[in-house]
């Protein structure tokens, strides 16, 4: 049935079909495309033949069922058939709909896939840059492992992946009392580094210390490292699980709804925009320029712009722009200043990189994670705008106030929303590992927490879709041009 056609009602008593009533609710039955379950791997022990029923009852029943204070209701546990769909909306009128992709729902299972959880040895590691919520995830992993599953051997690995082959000082036993107030602290108590990824030495260190569960917290580079570790576990036939908990302030990890720390970043970024606005309106022909994080995506800049309503121009990596000439950035800013007396610009760090002159060495320079080193677009724009104004309008006053809140944003504790999100991510990771899953990432998909293969998340990107409504909302708020050069 074509859902775009008007519905018809049942045949009436006189044999004639009454007129369809489209003014009230109607029911239309449609057939959805085939569904593909994108499943996550399992530990070798979870795939082995099941023990005797008596042994299974003694060793694999979820200990939450025996919790002294919490008595799970019948609907508490996730069944083997519970899945979530990657796409929440469909074009029912399409003649060739895409196949539907589903993932397993995250959450506790009635039967475990790891034997006695109290015998587990868990290692937690944070990698890459700082992000609000790192300490919350660590705290909830420690508390959840202890209180829900009775795991007593929980260790924090210092200094990122390189800590796995470090000395004893890099492996710190963690208990609930020690991490009780970590969620109130910014940064990561475990300390973090970039680079240092030596696969053989990392896995050797994991085996030598008897770890059976690895919780890796980091961004896309950390997820790629976790994929390599998972593959090495598999190659060696090791019964060690690994899960990645996605962290990136930029919100550039794909598939999941968002990464933790992002909402805190938007909140703090708005404070920087407020300050830039005050500076701009307090000067004659004043411009407030704020650079926000966002190497390859402009999510923070976009959401902070929508939240602020004081921004006159939002520049993101997904949209090219040019500086001088008709329709360019500088001409637009001049017109806006003449109209309002001031202007506020928000620019993501990855925007306009192609406009900044680079030496051959700068074109090849990479950081420890293998990323191309970006030049600082903020000072570049400030310098070029000042130079243009002095040349084009030498007799008019002009002031630019530049604010870079990057390290202030990275270092703050998570806000309430991110704290809750970090808790749900940590518990979802624990439940998945205890169910016998490995090589997966927990995260919300359309609001439903799910388990996604690590290798999918490691390569999935999340750019701003400049063709959707959200970018159109930005354009409606700022009334900025599209910066398309005339083809004439």
GUBAVO-915004 format. One record per residue (C-alpha): residue in one letter; x, y, z. Coordinates in steps of 0.2 Angstrom, whole numbers, plus 5000, padded with zeros to 4 digits. Layout:
# GUBAVO-915004
AXYZ;...
This chain:
# GUBAVO-915004
X500050005000;X500650174996;X500650275012;X500550435003;X498850404996;X497250445005;X496550305016;X494950215013;X493650155025;X492849995026;X491249955015;X489650025023;X488049925026;X487349975009;X488849905000;X489550064995;X491250125002;X490950285012;X491950435009;X493750435017;X493850535033;X495550615032;X495150735046;X495450605060;X496850475064;X496950335052;X497950165052;X498950115037;X499949955036;X501649965027;X503049835025;X504749885030;X506349835020;X507349685027;X508249705043;X510149665045;X510849635062;X512549715064;X513149605078;X514649625090;X515949485093;X515949375108;X517349305119;X517949125114;X517349065131;X515549135128;X515549045111;X516048875119;X514848745123;X513748775138;X514148685155;X512948575164;X511348655170;X511848645188;X513548735184;X512748865173;X511548905187;X512948925199;X514149025189;X513249115175;X511749195183;X511949385184;X512349425202;X511249575201;X509849455203;X510549415220;X510849595225;X510349625243;X509549795241;X508949795222;X507749665216;X507649675197;X505849665190;X505449545176;X505849675162;X507549725169;X508549605158;X508849635140;X508349485130;X509349405116;X508149475103;X508149655108;X508849765095;X508849955090;X508750025073;X510150145066;X508850245057;X507350315066;X506450385051;X506050315034;X505350365017;X503950255015;X503550314997;X505350264991;X505250134977;X506950064983;X507150085001;X508850055009;X509049895020;X508749925039;X510249905050;X510049855068;X511149835083;X510949735100;X510249835114;X511449875128;X511049825146;X511149685158;X510849505153;X510049375164;X511449255160;X513349305159;X514649255147;X516149265157;X515949145171;X516249205189;X516349405187;X517249415204;X518749335196;X518949465183;X520349585182;X519849755174;X521049885167;X520350065163;X521350185152;X521150355146;X521950415129;X522150575119;X521650745124;X520650805139;X518750805139;X517350845152;X516750685159;X518350575159;X518350565177;X516550525178;X516650375166;X518150315177;X517150335193;X515650245186;X516650095179;X517550075196;X515850085206;X514849985194;X516149845193;X516249835212;X514449855216;X513549765202;X514649625198;X515849605213;X517449635204;X518849685216;X520349685205;X520049855195;X521649955190;X521850125182;X523250125168;X524150285168;X524850385153;X523750305139;X524150155129;X525950165133;X525550135152;X525149945148;X526949915146;X527550035159;X528049995177;X527049955192;X526750145196;X525750155180;X524550025186;X523450085201;X522149985210;X520550085211;X519150065224;X517450155226;X518050255241;X519550315231;X518550375216;X517050445226;X517250625221;X518150605204;X516550665194;X516850835202;X518550855194;X519050905177;X520350815166;X520850635170;X521550575187;X522450435177;X523350555166;X523350535148;X524550545133;X524450535114;X525450405104;X526550275112;X525550135103;X526649985102;X525349845099;X526449695103;X527149775119;X525349835124;X524649655123;X526149575131;X525849695146;X524049655147;X524349465147;X525849485159;X524649575172;X523249455170;X521949575164;X520349505157;X519349655153;X520049815145;X519049985145;X519850105133;X519150285134;X519650405120;X519250475103;X519350405085;X521250365087;X520950275103;X519550175094;X520750125080;X521950065093;X520649965102;X520249885085;X522049835083;X522149765101;X520549665098;X521249585082;X522849545091;X521849465106;X520949365092;X522549315083;X523249245099;X521749165105;X521549265121;X520049265131;X520149445135;X518749575131;X518949755126;X517749895124;X517950075118;X517050215127;X516950355114;X517650525120;X517850675109;X517350855113;X517150885094;X515650765093;X516450695077;X516250505081;X514850435069;X513450315072;X513050365090;X511950515094;X513450605102;X515050585112;X515150635130;X515850805135;X515050885120;X513550965129;X514751035142;X515851105129;X514451195121;X513851265138;X515651335141;X515851395123;X514351505125;X515151595140;X516551635128;X515351705115;X514551805128;X516151885133;X516651915115;X514952005113;X515252115127;X516952165121;X516152195103;X514752305109;X515852405121;X516952465106;X516752575091;X516652465076;X517052315088;X517252135082;X517251985094;X518151835087;X517951665096;X518951505090;X518151345096;X518651165095;X518251065079;X519550995068;X518550915055;X516750955061;X515951115067;X514651045079;X515251145094;X515251305084;X513551265077;X512651225093;X513551365103;X512951485089;X511151425090;X511151435109;X511951615109;X510951715096;X512351845097;X513351775083;X513451865066;X514451735057;X514851545061;X516251475051;X516451285051;X517551155042;X516151085031;X515851255023;X517151345012;X517251535013;X518351675006;X518951835014;X519051975002;X517952034987;X516052044984;X515151914994;X516651875005;X516851875024;X517652045026;X516352135016;X514952055025;X515652095042;X515952285037;X514052295031;X513552205048;X514552335058;X513852475049;X512152415053;X512352355071;X513952445076;X514752275080;X514952095075;X515351925083;X516151785074;X516351605079;X517551495070;X517951315072;X519851275073;X519751175056;X518851305046;X519851405033;X521451305034;X521651305016;X521751495017;X523251505028;X524951505020;X525951355024;X527751305021;X528251135014;X528751075032;X527051135039;X526151035026;X526950875032;X526950905051;X525950785061;X525550765080;X525950615090;X524250535085;X524650555066;X523450705063;X524050845052;X524450995063;X523251135060;X523851315059;X522951435071;X521451505061;X521051635075;X522551745075;X522551725056;X520851795054;X521151935066;X522751985057;X521951975040;X520452075045;X521452215053;X522552225038;X521052235026;X520152365037;X521652475038;X521852465019;X520052485014;X519352605028;X520952695035;X519952835043;X518752725053;X519052655070;X519152475072;X519452345086;X519552155086;X519552055103;X520051875100;X519551735113;X520151555112;X519351455126;X520051285121;X520951235136;X519651315148;X518351205139;X519351045140;X519751055158;X518151085166;X517050945175;X515650875166;X513950965168;X512450875174;X511850805157;X513550745153;X513750665170;X512150565168;X512750515150;X514450455156;X513550345170;X512450265157;X513950235145;X515050155159;X513650045165;X513249995147;X515049945144;X515149845160;X513549745156;X514149715138;X515849645144;X514949535157;X513749465144;X515349395135;X515349535121;X517049605115;X517649725102;X516149845104;X515650015108;X514150065119;X513150215114;X511450285111;X510750265094;X509150375092;X509050375111;X509250185113;X510850125121;X511649995109;X513149895106;X514149935090;X515649845083;X517249935087;X517849935069;X516250025063;X516450165076;X518350185072;X517950235054;X516250315056;X516350505054;X515050635060;X515150795049;X513950935050;X512650895037;X512451075029;X510951015019;X509850975034;X508751095045;X510051125058;X511251225047;X509751315040;X509351365057;X511051435059;X510951535043;X509251605049;X509951655065;X511551735058;X510951795041;X512651755035;X513051735016;X513351565008;X515051625002;X514851554985;X515851644972;X515051704957;X515351594941;X515251744930;
